[in-house]
Amino acid sequence: MTYATYPSLRDRVVFISGGSSGIGAELVRAFSQQGAKVAFCGTKVDGGQAVIDEVSAAGRFAPWYAACDVRDVVAYQALLKRVGNEVGPVRVLVNNAGRDDRHAMEMVTPELWDDRLALNLKHYFFAIQATAPGMAAAGAPITGVPGNVVEEPTIEVVIITAPTAGASLTERVVLPVVGALRTACIEGV
């Protein structure tokens, strides 16, 4: 697939949760095509190898991959720190990991509810918490983009959060936490 070119993404470190399959894998391919240094995680130890091989075969920077359950906040934040140390400071954070299987209301238990909140929402905040200080320290404002595509040709940092709940979390919780930094979300990426 061919994408528009965004030179400001070249050599930027992009981190994508849930990047080993589906939409996440396509995001890994798309950001790699832009010349970004992509790091991503998934739940399986060897889950990212097919995407890494495909991107590398296209002559692009070989993405960095590690298995991680984003519901384990301590492990996930440690993984994001590793990315910063091994690949470079994260400049684009794509909160993509999640699960969208449907259940009848009667079938939802408190345990399932808590699990889905952890998988589809909680890790977004803690990923932002782990990466926002490094983004700010880089001297670049955290900026977002409206719509589904990167539209600003001079972007420095982007935080992308897929579901509406994540967007609401980012607007209501993260903005006050990072103060003057601006954050935006893309819904439905």
N, CA, C and O of each residue as an XYZ file, in Angstrom:
756
protein
N       0.837     -1.180      0.000
C       0.000      0.000      0.000
C       0.883      1.246      0.000
O       1.917      1.265      0.668
N       0.499      2.266     -0.724
C       1.255      3.507     -0.809
C       0.617      4.572      0.080
O      -0.604      4.723      0.120
N       1.468      5.300      0.787
C       1.009      6.347      1.687
C       1.633      7.672      1.286
O       2.660      7.703      0.608
N       1.012      8.765      1.706
C       1.633     10.071      1.545
C       2.921     10.080      2.355
O       3.064      9.305      3.300
N       3.850     10.940      1.998
C       5.129     11.011      2.693
C       5.133     12.177      3.673
O       4.747     13.294      3.330
N       5.571     11.903      4.891
C       5.680     12.909      5.946
C       7.133     12.927      6.416
O       7.508     12.154      7.297
N       7.955     13.809      5.832
C       9.387     13.829      6.155
C       9.676     14.012      7.641
O      10.723     13.575      8.119
N       8.777     14.645      8.377
C       9.023     14.876      9.799
C       9.012     13.578     10.601
O       9.446     13.565     11.753
N       8.527     12.496     10.016
C       8.535     11.213     10.716
C       9.850     10.461     10.534
O      10.125      9.506     11.261
N      10.656     10.883      9.576
C      11.920     10.191      9.315
C      12.789     10.204     10.571
O      13.025     11.253     11.171
N      13.250      9.038     10.946
C      14.119      8.821     12.105
C      13.456      9.089     13.453
O      14.130      9.031     14.482
N      12.168      9.378     13.478
C      11.445      9.532     14.741
C      11.146      8.144     15.296
O      10.857      7.215     14.542
N      11.218      8.012     16.602
C      10.871      6.748     17.225
C       9.361      6.714     17.452
O       8.795      7.583     18.116
N       8.730      5.697     16.887
C       7.292      5.491     17.000
C       7.083      4.208     17.779
O       7.677      3.180     17.455
N       6.242      4.259     18.808
C       5.910      3.047     19.543
C       4.446      2.719     19.333
O       3.581      3.583     19.476
N       4.167      1.455     18.991
C       2.808      0.998     18.718
C       2.515     -0.214     19.594
O       3.178     -1.245     19.480
N       1.521     -0.085     20.467
C       1.093     -1.262     21.232
C       0.171     -2.092     20.347
O      -0.579     -1.545     19.539
N       0.227     -3.401     20.499
C      -0.607     -4.277     19.679
C      -0.228     -4.225     18.213
O      -1.097     -4.262     17.341
N       1.062     -4.140     17.935
C       1.519     -3.958     16.562
C       1.812     -5.219     15.784
O       2.274     -5.140     14.646
N       1.560     -6.371     16.355
C       1.948     -7.598     15.655
C       0.868     -8.171     14.752
O       1.127     -9.119     14.010
N      -0.342     -7.613     14.798
C      -1.400     -8.130     13.929
C      -2.429     -7.037     13.649
O      -2.463     -6.005     14.318
N      -3.256     -7.290     12.654
C      -4.376     -6.406     12.349
C      -3.977     -4.973     12.056
O      -3.003     -4.714     11.349
N      -4.743     -4.049     12.607
C      -4.497     -2.621     12.394
C      -3.112     -2.241     12.894
O      -2.417     -1.444     12.264
N      -2.713     -2.805     14.019
C      -1.395     -2.492     14.570
C      -0.265     -2.847     13.621
O       0.673     -2.067     13.457
N      -0.341     -4.014     12.993
C       0.697     -4.417     12.040
C       0.728     -3.478     10.844
O       1.801     -3.154     10.335
N      -0.440     -3.040     10.395
C      -0.479     -2.081      9.287
C       0.123     -0.749      9.704
O       0.773     -0.086      8.895
N      -0.081     -0.351     10.944
C       0.540      0.881     11.444
C       2.062      0.746     11.475
O       2.770      1.694     11.135
N       2.574     -0.418     11.878
C       4.020     -0.656     11.860
C       4.540     -0.483     10.430
O       5.546      0.191     10.205
N       3.851     -1.093      9.475
C       4.271     -0.983      8.063
C       4.235      0.475      7.592
O       5.171      0.955      6.954
N       3.145      1.168      7.915
C       2.964      2.546      7.430
C       4.001      3.496      8.019
O       4.588      4.294      7.289
N       4.234      3.423      9.319
C       5.235      4.308      9.925
C       6.637      3.942      9.440
O       7.472      4.827      9.252
N       6.908      2.650      9.234
C       8.201      2.236      8.696
C       8.416      2.798      7.300
O       9.519      3.225      6.958
N       7.362      2.797      6.496
C       7.459      3.357      5.150
C       7.817      4.841      5.192
O       8.409      5.363      4.248
N       7.463      5.518      6.277
C       7.780      6.940      6.426
C       9.230      7.157      6.852
O       9.691      8.296      6.921
N       9.950      6.075      7.137
C      11.334      6.189      7.585
C      11.462      6.303      9.091
O      12.542      6.596      9.604
N      10.367      6.073      9.803
C      10.410      6.120     11.260
C      11.095      4.880     11.806
O      11.136      3.835     11.157
N      11.631      5.015     13.005
C      12.179      3.877     13.738
C      11.036      3.348     14.594
O      10.667      3.960     15.596
N      10.485      2.225     14.201
C       9.288      1.710     14.852
C       9.638      0.642     15.884
O      10.412     -0.278     15.622
N       9.047      0.795     17.055
C       9.105     -0.223     18.093
C       7.664     -0.607     18.387
O       6.772      0.241     18.359
N       7.439     -1.882     18.668
C       6.067     -2.295     18.941
C       6.053     -3.494     19.864
O       7.062     -4.173     20.054
N       4.884     -3.736     20.433
C       4.734     -4.896     21.301
C       3.468     -5.655     20.930
O       2.566     -5.132     20.276
N       3.437     -6.885     21.363
C       2.287     -7.763     21.220
C       2.368     -8.779     22.339
O       3.283     -8.721     23.160
N       1.445     -9.691     22.386
C       1.417    -10.618     23.514
C       2.251    -11.871     23.319
O       2.552    -12.553     24.299
N       2.636    -12.201     22.097
C       3.368    -13.447     21.839
C       4.857    -13.175     21.665
O       5.254    -12.182     21.054
N       5.679    -14.079     22.217
C       7.124    -13.909     22.169
C       7.619    -13.727     20.736
O       8.440    -12.848     20.477
N       7.133    -14.544     19.803
C       7.571    -14.446     18.407
C       6.524    -13.760     17.524
O       6.587    -13.851     16.298
N       5.582    -13.086     18.139
C       4.457    -12.503     17.410
C       4.810    -11.429     16.415
O       4.069    -11.227     15.453
N       5.897    -10.740     16.603
C       6.237     -9.649     15.706
C       7.171    -10.010     14.573
O       7.436     -9.179     13.704
N       7.672    -11.229     14.564
C       8.708    -11.587     13.600
C       8.256    -11.457     12.146
O       9.029    -10.993     11.308
N       7.037    -11.852     11.831
C       6.567    -11.760     10.441
C       6.537    -10.308      9.966
O       6.911    -10.018      8.830
N       6.097     -9.405     10.825
C       6.054     -7.985     10.454
C       7.472     -7.433     10.325
O       7.763     -6.679      9.397
N       8.343     -7.801     11.241
C       9.747     -7.360     11.175
C      10.375     -7.828      9.871
O      11.031     -7.049      9.179
N      10.177     -9.092      9.535
C      10.750     -9.642      8.301
C      10.222     -8.902      7.078
O      10.987     -8.585      6.167
N       8.930     -8.627      7.051
C       8.330     -7.936      5.908
C       8.883     -6.526      5.756
O       9.225     -6.109      4.649
N       8.973     -5.796      6.850
C       9.476     -4.417      6.804
C      10.952     -4.405      6.420
O      11.381     -3.589      5.605
N      11.721     -5.306      7.006
C      13.153     -5.388      6.697
C      13.394     -5.745      5.239
O      14.293     -5.199      4.600
N      12.585     -6.666      4.712
C      12.727     -7.064      3.310
C      12.451     -5.906      2.363
O      12.940     -5.892      1.233
N      11.676     -4.944      2.819
C      11.386     -3.754      1.997
C      12.503     -2.715      2.099
O      12.405     -1.635      1.517
N      13.568     -3.044      2.841
C      14.714     -2.143      2.927
C      14.558     -1.038      3.960
O      15.254     -0.025      3.893
N      13.683     -1.218      4.884
C      13.462     -0.204      5.913
C      14.101     -0.625      7.230
O      14.484     -1.780      7.414
N      14.206      0.337      8.143
C      14.704      0.098      9.490
C      13.950     -1.091     10.087
O      12.719     -1.095     10.110
N      14.672     -2.091     10.567
C      14.030     -3.269     11.160
C      13.339     -2.865     12.450
O      14.003     -2.394     13.375
N      12.040     -3.032     12.539
C      11.343     -2.654     13.770
C      11.845     -3.440     14.978
O      12.308     -4.575     14.862
N      11.739     -2.812     16.115
C      12.089     -3.408     17.410
C      10.814     -4.004     17.985
O       9.763     -3.365     17.953
N      10.894     -5.221     18.510
C       9.700     -5.880     19.037
C      10.004     -6.559     20.363
O      11.096     -7.090     20.568
N       9.031     -6.536     21.252
C       9.087     -7.328     22.479
C       7.671     -7.734     22.853
O       6.712     -7.001     22.612
N       7.562     -8.908     23.442
C       6.269     -9.368     23.935
C       5.989     -8.695     25.271
O       6.877     -8.564     26.114
N       4.751     -8.273     25.450
C       4.359     -7.643     26.707
C       2.842     -7.636     26.809
O       2.147     -7.339     25.837
N       2.343     -7.960     27.969
C       0.915     -7.845     28.230
C       0.694     -6.439     28.778
O       1.110     -6.137     29.896
N       0.052     -5.592     28.010
C      -0.122     -4.187     28.405
C      -0.962     -4.037     29.663
O      -0.992     -2.959     30.256
N      -1.638     -5.084     30.078
C      -2.415     -5.033     31.324
C      -1.510     -5.038     32.549
O      -1.942     -4.655     33.636
N      -0.272     -5.462     32.391
C       0.715     -5.434     33.467
C       1.439     -4.087     33.379
O       2.435     -3.955     32.667
N       0.935     -3.105     34.097
C       1.419     -1.726     33.980
C       2.912     -1.617     34.284
O       3.632     -0.920     33.569
N       3.384     -2.284     35.318
C       4.800     -2.201     35.680
C       5.667     -2.744     34.541
O       6.652     -2.115     34.154
N       5.301     -3.905     34.008
C       6.066     -4.491     32.902
C       5.984     -3.619     31.655
O       6.974     -3.461     30.941
N       4.816     -3.057     31.392
C       4.626     -2.225     30.197
C       5.454     -0.951     30.282
O       6.105     -0.568     29.310
N       5.436     -0.290     31.438
C       6.249      0.923     31.571
C       7.738      0.593     31.506
O       8.519      1.382     30.975
N       8.143     -0.566     32.040
C       9.539     -0.988     31.918
C       9.901     -1.224     30.448
O      11.000     -0.878     30.015
N       8.984     -1.808     29.691
C       9.215     -2.023     28.265
C       9.390     -0.686     27.541
O      10.281     -0.548     26.704
N       8.552      0.289     27.856
C       8.672      1.607     27.221
C      10.005      2.268     27.575
O      10.589      2.972     26.750
N      10.479      2.046     28.783
C      11.800      2.565     29.167
C      12.892      1.881     28.351
O      13.841      2.527     27.907
N      12.752      0.564     28.157
C      13.711     -0.170     27.310
C      13.740      0.383     25.899
O      14.809      0.546     25.310
N      12.563      0.672     25.356
C      12.499      1.250     24.007
C      13.295      2.549     23.980
O      14.089      2.778     23.068
N      13.079      3.397     24.981
C      13.819      4.659     25.045
C      15.319      4.455     25.089
O      16.069      5.196     24.453
N      15.761      3.458     25.835
C      17.193      3.187     25.957
C      17.783      2.513     24.726
O      18.916      2.807     24.345
N      17.031      1.613     24.100
C      17.573      0.813     23.002
C      17.303      1.389     21.612
O      18.106      1.202     20.697
N      16.185      2.082     21.451
C      15.822      2.616     20.129
C      15.954      4.135     20.105
O      16.391      4.716     19.111
N      15.576      4.763     21.199
C      15.617      6.216     21.301
C      14.328      6.711     21.932
O      13.373      5.950     22.094
N      14.304      7.983     22.284
C      13.110      8.532     22.930
C      11.885      8.440     22.029
O      11.937      8.789     20.850
N      10.783      7.965     22.602
C       9.535      7.841     21.847
C       9.021      9.236     21.508
O       8.884     10.089     22.385
N       8.737      9.460     20.230
C       8.192     10.744     19.776
C       6.774     10.602     19.259
O       6.033     11.583     19.186
N       6.394      9.382     18.899
C       5.019      9.117     18.475
C       4.570      7.869     19.230
O       5.176      6.805     19.103
N       3.516      8.006     20.004
C       2.967      6.911     20.785
C       1.609      6.546     20.200
O       0.702      7.377     20.152
N       1.474      5.310     19.761
C       0.203      4.842     19.216
C      -0.365      3.791     20.170
O       0.119      2.661     20.230
N      -1.391      4.182     20.906
C      -2.065      3.276     21.827
C      -3.078      2.461     21.023
O      -4.229      2.868     20.868
N      -2.647      1.329     20.523
C      -3.473      0.533     19.628
C      -3.982     -0.758     20.250
O      -5.043     -1.243     19.859
N      -3.260     -1.326     21.204
C      -3.640     -2.632     21.757
C      -5.037     -2.574     22.350
O      -5.413     -1.600     23.003
N      -5.782     -3.612     22.115
C      -7.123     -3.682     22.662
C      -7.837     -4.915     22.149
O      -7.308     -5.676     21.339
N      -9.029     -5.087     22.631
C      -9.838     -6.231     22.223
C     -11.280     -5.773     22.112
O     -11.778     -5.039     22.965
N     -11.940     -6.208     21.064
C     -13.296     -5.737     20.803
C     -14.273     -6.888     20.615
O     -15.176     -6.811     19.782
N     -14.095     -7.954     21.387
C     -15.086     -9.015     21.284
C     -16.323     -8.595     22.083
O     -16.222     -7.919     23.106
N     -17.476     -9.008     21.596
C     -18.744     -8.559     22.174
C     -19.340     -9.628     23.083
O     -19.179    -10.827     22.855
N     -20.032     -9.161     24.118
C     -20.668    -10.060     25.080
C     -22.055     -9.538     25.405
O     -22.273     -8.329     25.471
N     -22.988    -10.449     25.607
C     -24.301    -10.056     26.110
C     -24.114     -9.509     27.517
O     -23.271     -9.997     28.269
N     -24.884     -8.513     27.869
C     -24.760     -7.869     29.160
C     -24.787     -8.887     30.305
O     -24.049     -8.752     31.281
N     -25.626     -9.887     30.180
C     -25.762    -10.881     31.231
C     -24.492    -11.719     31.415
O     -24.290    -12.315     32.473
N     -23.652    -11.764     30.404
C     -22.447    -12.586     30.437
C     -21.234    -11.841     31.005
O     -20.198    -12.456     31.256
N     -21.350    -10.539     31.206
C     -20.214     -9.750     31.685
C     -20.100     -9.881     33.197
O     -21.006     -9.518     33.948
N     -18.968    -10.407     33.614
C     -18.678    -10.553     35.044
C     -17.804     -9.390     35.496
O     -17.228     -8.696     34.659
N     -17.696     -9.166     36.784
C     -16.774     -8.121     37.255
C     -15.341     -8.369     36.791
O     -14.613     -7.421     36.498
N     -14.934     -9.625     36.723
C     -13.576     -9.946     36.288
C     -13.375     -9.603     34.809
O     -12.349     -9.038     34.432
N     -14.362     -9.949     33.974
C     -14.277     -9.605     32.552
C     -14.268     -8.090     32.380
O     -13.489     -7.559     31.588
N     -15.118     -7.400     33.106
C     -15.183     -5.937     33.041
C     -13.818     -5.331     33.367
O     -13.318     -4.486     32.624
N     -13.215     -5.765     34.483
C     -11.913     -5.233     34.893
C     -10.836     -5.558     33.861
O      -9.981     -4.724     33.562
N     -10.883     -6.777     33.319
C      -9.908     -7.169     32.311
C     -10.013     -6.291     31.063
O      -8.994     -5.848     30.533
N     -11.226     -6.038     30.596
C     -11.404     -5.231     29.384
C     -11.031     -3.769     29.610
O     -10.504     -3.119     28.707
N     -11.299     -3.246     30.808
C     -10.854     -1.879     31.103
C      -9.329     -1.801     31.106
O      -8.749     -0.842     30.596
N      -8.693     -2.800     31.674
C      -7.227     -2.819     31.694
C      -6.662     -2.933     30.282
O      -5.668     -2.284     29.955
N      -7.286     -3.749     29.453
C      -6.787     -3.968     28.100
C      -7.155     -2.839     27.141
O      -6.366     -2.504     26.257
N      -8.317     -2.260     27.297
C      -8.803     -1.274     26.332
C      -8.702      0.167     26.796
O      -9.058      1.073     26.044
N      -8.225      0.409     28.017
C      -8.182      1.785     28.492
C      -7.018      2.074     29.435
O      -6.269      3.025     29.209
N      -6.855      1.285     30.469
C      -5.890      1.591     31.525
C      -4.473      1.785     30.993
O      -3.785      2.732     31.375
N      -4.042      0.891     30.116
C      -2.656      0.989     29.641
C      -2.402      2.258     28.830
O      -1.259      2.707     28.744
N      -3.422      2.836     28.244
C      -3.244      4.089     27.498
C      -2.664      5.164     28.404
O      -1.662      5.804     28.084
N      -3.322      5.346     29.546
C      -2.861      6.386     30.469
C      -1.430      6.127     30.910
O      -0.606      7.042     30.913
N      -1.128      4.884     31.284
C       0.193      4.600     31.823
C       1.292      4.619     30.759
O       2.456      4.857     31.081
N       0.941      4.374     29.515
C       1.911      4.544     28.423
C       2.201      6.030     28.229
O       3.353      6.424     28.049
N       1.171      6.836     28.264
C       1.364      8.280     28.140
C       2.178      8.792     29.318
O       3.088      9.602     29.144
N       1.852      8.321     30.517
C       2.589      8.728     31.707
C       4.080      8.391     31.557
O       4.936      9.178     31.960
N       4.385      7.235     30.982
C       5.774      6.799     30.837
C       6.525      7.558     29.746
O       7.737      7.742     29.853
N       5.835      7.996     28.710
C       6.533      8.602     27.570
C       6.457     10.130     27.515
O       7.336     10.757     26.925
N       5.450     10.735     28.102
C       5.279     12.189     28.003
C       6.463     12.979     28.563
O       6.855     13.969     27.945
N       7.054     12.596     29.698
C       8.196     13.378     30.182
C       9.360     13.412     29.194
O       9.990     14.454     29.017
N       9.649     12.284     28.551
C      10.722     12.254     27.552
C      10.382     13.091     26.334
O      11.253     13.733     25.748
N       9.114     13.080     25.958
C       8.677     13.900     24.833
C       8.868     15.377     25.167
O       9.368     16.146     24.346
N       8.471     15.763     26.364
C       8.608     17.155     26.781
C      10.077     17.541     26.918
O      10.464     18.649     26.545
N      10.895     16.636     27.450
C      12.317     16.919     27.630
C      13.027     17.137     26.306
O      14.050     17.818     26.249
N      12.487     16.561     25.244
C      13.088     16.728     23.920
C      12.896     18.153     23.400
O      13.457     18.537     22.374
N      12.090     18.927     24.132
C      11.885     20.316     23.738
C      10.814     20.509     22.702
O      10.582     21.628     22.243
N      10.161     19.442     22.330
C       9.122     19.546     21.310
C       7.761     19.559     21.982
O       7.529     18.809     22.930
N       6.868     20.396     21.507
C       5.520     20.349     22.071
C       4.855     19.042     21.675
O       5.123     18.500     20.603
N       3.997     18.544     22.535
C       3.214     17.372     22.167
C       2.040     17.890     21.369
O       1.201     18.627     21.889
N       1.980     17.508     20.113
C       0.899     17.966     19.253
C       0.157     16.776     18.713
O       0.689     15.668     18.653
N      -1.055     17.006     18.328
C      -1.855     15.928     17.778
C      -2.326     16.291     16.400
O      -2.006     17.351     15.864
N      -3.072     15.414     15.855
C      -3.557     15.628     14.507
C      -5.033     15.308     14.439
O      -5.466     14.297     14.991
N      -5.815     16.138     13.780
C      -7.226     15.821     13.619
C      -7.425     14.776     12.524
O      -6.601     14.656     11.618
N      -8.490     14.043     12.607
C      -8.786     13.069     11.560
C      -7.997     11.791     11.744
O      -7.537     11.498     12.847
N      -7.835     11.034     10.683
C      -7.172      9.739     10.776
C      -5.746      9.737     10.266
O      -5.104      8.687     10.279
N      -5.229     10.850      9.822
C      -3.895     10.841      9.235
C      -3.060     11.957      9.833
O      -3.589     12.935     10.363
N      -1.759     11.799      9.741
C      -0.851     12.844     10.184
C      -0.917     13.955      9.146
O      -0.504     13.765      8.002
N      -1.437     15.116      9.543
C      -1.647     16.201      8.597
C      -0.637     17.327      8.722
O      -0.436     18.076      7.765
N       0.004     17.469      9.878
C       0.913     18.581     10.073
C       2.294     18.205      9.555
O       2.871     17.228     10.032
N       2.839     18.936      8.605
C       4.122     18.553      8.045
C       5.288     18.773      8.999
O       6.389     18.294      8.726
N       5.087     19.479     10.106
C       6.189     19.741     11.021
C       5.945     19.130     12.394
O       6.441     19.654     13.392
N       5.200     18.044     12.469
C       4.913     17.472     13.773
C       6.187     17.076     14.493
O       7.178     16.701     13.868
N       6.151     17.165     15.804
C       7.262     16.727     16.622
C       6.890     15.488     17.422
O       7.664     14.534     17.496
N       5.718     15.503     18.011
C       5.288     14.417     18.879
C       3.801     14.208     18.681
O       3.048     15.173     18.555
N       3.381     12.978     18.654
C       1.960     12.675     18.515
C       1.620     11.560     19.488
O       2.372     10.597     19.634
N       0.494     11.696     20.144
C      -0.057     10.597     20.935
C      -1.369     10.234     20.271
O      -2.259     11.075     20.145
N      -1.493      8.999     19.849
C      -2.691      8.543     19.163
C      -3.370      7.504     20.040
O      -2.750      6.523     20.451
N      -4.613      7.719     20.316
C      -5.393      6.796     21.119
C      -6.625      6.417     20.330
O      -7.391      7.289     19.920
N      -6.830      5.127     20.110
C      -7.873      4.695     19.186
C      -9.304      4.841     19.688
O     -10.059      5.595     19.073
N      -9.729      4.187     20.742
C     -11.150      4.238     21.091
C     -11.582      5.573     21.683
O     -10.761      6.337     22.190
N     -12.856      5.835     21.612
C     -13.422      7.064     22.155
C     -13.124      7.184     23.643
O     -12.822      8.275     24.127
N     -13.207      6.079     24.371
C     -12.918      6.137     25.811
C     -11.499      6.606     26.050
O     -11.246      7.375     26.978
N     -10.568      6.151     25.223
C      -9.185      6.596     25.353
C      -9.041      8.064     25.034
O      -8.261      8.769     25.675
N      -9.783      8.532     24.051
C      -9.740      9.942     23.704
C     -10.239     10.780     24.867
O      -9.648     11.808     25.200
N     -11.314     10.344     25.477
C     -11.863     11.066     26.612
C     -10.872     11.061     27.771
O     -10.680     12.085     28.426
N     -10.242      9.912     28.027
C      -9.246      9.825     29.079
C      -8.113     10.802     28.816
O      -7.684     11.520     29.718
N      -7.637     10.828     27.596
C      -6.524     11.709     27.273
C      -6.902     13.166     27.489
O      -6.136     13.923     28.084
N      -8.068     13.562     27.014
C      -8.486     14.955     27.148
C      -8.709     15.361     28.589
O      -8.350     16.472     28.978
N      -9.298     14.477     29.396
C      -9.710     14.860     30.749
C      -8.671     14.588     31.822
O      -8.657     15.265     32.850
N      -7.794     13.602     31.601
C      -6.836     13.238     32.631
C      -5.416     13.627     32.246
O      -4.697     14.227     33.045
N      -5.013     13.294     31.041
C      -3.632     13.516     30.650
C      -3.323     14.994     30.475
O      -2.266     15.453     30.907
N      -4.216     15.746     29.856
C      -3.933     17.169     29.650
C      -3.606     17.887     30.950
O      -2.614     18.613     31.000
N      -4.399     17.716     32.008
C      -4.020     18.368     33.257
C      -2.684     17.877     33.809
O      -1.945     18.646     34.424
N      -2.370     16.588     33.591
C      -1.130     16.028     34.119
C       0.081     16.647     33.435
O       1.061     16.979     34.101
N       0.031     16.803     32.144
C       1.190     17.334     31.433
C       1.146     18.847     31.286
O       1.988     19.432     30.605
N       0.170     19.480     31.921
C       0.139     20.933     31.978
C      -0.014     21.585     30.623
O      -1.010     21.375     29.931
N       0.969     22.373     30.248
C       0.871     23.182     29.037
C       1.044     22.378     27.758
O       0.797     22.895     26.668
N       1.457     21.145     27.870
C       1.624     20.339     26.670
C       0.273     20.054     26.044
O      -0.706     19.825     26.753
N       0.215     20.067     24.738
C      -1.038     19.777     24.050
C      -1.028     18.326     23.591
O      -0.033     17.840     23.053
N      -2.131     17.650     23.808
C      -2.271     16.271     23.401
C      -3.521     16.141     22.559
O      -4.525     16.795     22.838
N      -3.479     15.324     21.553
C      -4.679     15.077     20.759
C      -4.806     13.591     20.519
O      -3.830     12.846     20.602
N      -5.984     13.182     20.230
C      -6.256     11.779     19.987
C      -6.886     11.613     18.624
O      -7.567     12.506     18.120
N      -6.654     10.482     18.050
C      -7.335     10.130     16.823
C      -8.295      9.013     17.174
O      -7.879      7.967     17.674
N      -9.546      9.220     16.923
C     -10.525      8.188     17.223
C     -10.710      7.286     16.020
O     -10.773      7.752     14.882
N     -10.794      6.013     16.275
C     -11.107      5.058     15.220
C      -9.968      4.743     14.295
O     -10.209      4.297     13.173
N      -8.706      4.957     14.718
C      -7.582      4.634     13.854
C      -7.455      3.140     13.785
O      -6.566      2.626     13.107
